[in-house]
Amino acid sequence: MSLILPGSYRREDAGQPPSLYPDYGSTVARSPREPLVRIPHTLTETTGPANAWSRLMGESMADLTTQHKGTPLGQRIVVSGRVVDEDGRPVPHTVVEVWQANAAGRYIHKKDQWDAPLDPNFTGAGRVITDAEGRYRFISVRPGAYPWRNHKNAWRPSHIHLSLLGPAFATRLVTQMYFPDDPLIEIDPIANAVPMPFRQRMVSRFDLETTEPNWALGYIFDIVLRGRDATPFENGQ
């Protein structure tokens, strides 16, 4: 089962975020005002580079804490899970790209200039490929919350961005993983663009078996590509 194309879910699907959600301010300017026009995909977009991600992108970058000379600051975490289709069948050979803020809530990006320190030992980017059982695993540090300009005193909850690429370029899907018991989730406009109970599908669960003794906390985050239990995905917001 391949990944579905972005936007191919029905618009009335309550489990997916709408293009326009006024509480999330930037969607007011970016959401479509006219009926969407379907643009046919090229052969390259729909067929390549199937099963060739490692050759194209290089080896996996599954440990975000060992990319520099020193150890990054923050709580070390292990995140693992499965990518499955609507029937629970594994989706192998899927690239899972990861990007996130550091433990202080700061991205390495020229537009991120809020008063939090950069960590010279943490870039916040990684990449893994699911195995034959659709499983993935990566090591990182728990990202910090950070302020944003959506409204007065707005703070984004701790989260990790995940981008999935299946057999072809046109199958890219993007979602966010949140952490359990984070009080900012309930007041975050981006998270709340997905109504309950679907929003809980973006929240990982703490897992003691995944937790490494005396080393890292473990979290499970399974991703369902479509169907009644589908993970909410971003719709170009």
N, C-alpha and C positions, 0 to 999 in steps of 0.2 A: 504494500500500500504506500503510495507516494504522498508527500505533503500536498495539501490543497493550496490553491492559489490564493494570495491575499485578497480579501474582499469577496471571496466566492461563497461565503455564508449568506443566508437570506437576511435582508435588512431588518426583518422583524424578529430576528434571533435575539432574545433578551439577554443571552449570556455573553454577547460581544459588545464592546463599547461603541457608542454611536460616533459618527464623524463630528457631530455638533453636540457639545455638552457645555452650555454657557458658563457653568461654575469653573470650568477649566478654560481660562480666558483666551488662550491662543487658538482654541478650536473655532472661536467666533470668526476669526480672520481666515483660517485655513480650511474650514470645511467647505465642501462643494455647494455652489448656489444653483447650478444647473444640473440636469440629468447627466449621469455619467456616460461617457462614450467608451465602449469596449474597443480596445486596440489589440488586434491579433498579435500573438506572440510569435517571434521568429523561431526557426528550428533550433538555433543555438540556445535560446532562452529556455526551451522546453525539454531539450535532450542532453544538455551538457552542463557541467562535466561529471556525469554520473559515475560514481564509484572511483573518482579520481581526485578527491579533495586533498588527500595527503600530498600527492604529487604537485598539485597546483598551489597549495597554501603552506606546505611544509609540515613538519611533524607537529603533533599536539603540543599545546602549551597548557598543561593541566595543573601546574602548580604556580599560582600567581605570587607566591611568597619566596621563590628562589630565582627570580629573574634578575636580581642585582647582587651586589657584593655583600650587602648586609640584610638583616631580617627586618621586615616592615613592622611598624607599631600596630597594636590592636589585637583583638581576640581572634586567634586562628580558628578557621572553620573548615569543615569538609562538607561539600554538597554533592549528593548523588541522587540518582533517580532513573526513570525509564521514559523513553519516548515511545508512545503506542498509538495505534489507530482507534477508530470508534469501537472496534470489537476486542480491544485489549491485546491485539497482536503487535509484537515488537516492530519498530521501524529502525532497521540497522543502517549504518553508513551515513548517518545524519550529522552534519557539522553543528555543534552547539557553541556559538561564540558568546563570550562573556565580557561585559564591561561594567565598571562600578566606580563609585567614589572610594577614597581611602577611609581609614578609621575615624578621621576628623570630619568626614563629609565633604571632601574636596576632590574635584576631578583635575587631572592634568590637561587643562584646556585653557586657551588664552581668554576665553569669555567667562571662565569661572574665576572671579577675582574677590570672592568674599573672604572675610578675615578668618581663615582657618589654614593651618600649615600644610604645605605639600610634604610628602614623604619621599625622600630620594631613593628609597628602597621599594617603592610600590608604584607600578604604572597603572594597574587596575584593568588589564586586558588579558584575556586568555582564550583558549580554543580547545575543544575536545571533539571526538567523533564517537558516536554510539557504536557499541559492539554488535555482535550477531543477535543478542537478546534485547537490543535497544537501550542498553544501560550506558550511563555516562557518570563521570566523577571528576570533580576538581577541588583544589585546595585554595583557600584565599583567607582574607581577614574580613570580619563583619564590617560593612560600610557604616559610616555615621550618617545621621540625619543632617539636612542642610536647608537653609532658607532659600525661598524663591519668590519671585515678584508677582505671583498670581493675585494675591490679596494681602491685606495688612497682617503681618506676623504669620505668614505662611511658611510651613516647614514640611519638606518631603520626608516620609518615613524611610527607614533603612531599606534599601532594595538593591537587587542585582538585575541588570538587563541581560536577557537571553535572546539571541538571534539564531533561528534554526534554518539551515539550508539543506534541503533534501537532495533529490537526484538532479536538480537543475537550478539555474539562477532564478528563475521565475517563481520558485516555491518558497521564497524567504518569508518567514513568519517571525514576529517579534513580540515578546511578552516581558513582564517584570515579575520577579520573585520577591515576596515580602517575608518578614520574619514573624513568628507567632508572638502574641502578647505585646505588640507594638501599638501604643495608644494613638499614634499619629495616623494609622491607617483609616480609622473611622472618620477623620476630619480632612482627609486628603482628597481634593477634587479629582485627581487622576485615578486613584483607586476607586473612588465612588462613582466614576462614570460606568463602572460595572456594578449592577445591583446585586444585593444578596439574593440567594445564597451563592450565586456564581462567583462573587468576589473572593470567597474562601478558596477557590481553585488556584488563586495566585499566591496563597500563603503557604509557605513551607511548614513542615512539622519537625519538631525536635526529635531526634532518634538516638537513643542511648547505644544501640548496636553500631551505628555509624560513628559515634563519638570515639575518638582515640584517647585512651587513658593517659592522663598527664600531658596531653598535647593539643587536642583540638575538639571543639564541639561539633556534632554531626547533625545535618539537616537533610530531609528527604523532600524532593520536589519532582513529582511525576508530571509529564506533559502529555496531554491527550490532544491529538491533532484535529479531531472533528467529532460530530455526533452529539448526543445528549449530555455527555460529560466533558465536552471540549474545554480546554484551557482558554480563557479570554486572551485574544491577541490584539495588538495595536492595529488601528486601521488608518495608518498614514498620518497620525496626529502629530 
